Amino acid sequence: MSAQINEARLLQIIDAPVVSEKGTFVADKHQQVIFRVVSDATKPEIKAAVEHLFKVQVESVQVLNVKGKVKRSGRFIGKRKDWKKAYVCLKPGQEINLVAGE
C-alpha cells in the first residue's frame, strides 16, 4: 500500500507528536504514540507515513477527530480549528523516541 502513496504526501501527513501527560501514559502502557495529523488523512496513509519517517513497524492506527474550542477575547467570540489525532500502535519491540535530548 505504501508504494502507491506519493512520498511528498507521506511527508505532509504528520504535523507533530502530541506530548502530554496522557500521551506518555499511553506510550508506557499500550506501546502507542500520539500524533497530530492533517484532517483528510486516512488510516493507511498514517500507517505508511509513520513507517516511512521513523523506520518502525506499525500494528494498528486509531483516529480521533478533535473539535476546536470556542474561545473569546473581550467581546469577540472565535473558534479554534478542528483537528485530527492519531493513536499509532507499534509492533512489539518497536519504539519511537520523541525526546531529542536523550
Secondary structure, 3 states (H helix, E strand, C coil): CCCCCCHHHHHHHEEEECCCHHHHHHHHHHCEEEEEECCCCCHHHHHHHHHHHHCCCEEEEEEEEECCCEEEECCEEEECCCEEEEEEEECCCCCCCCCCCC
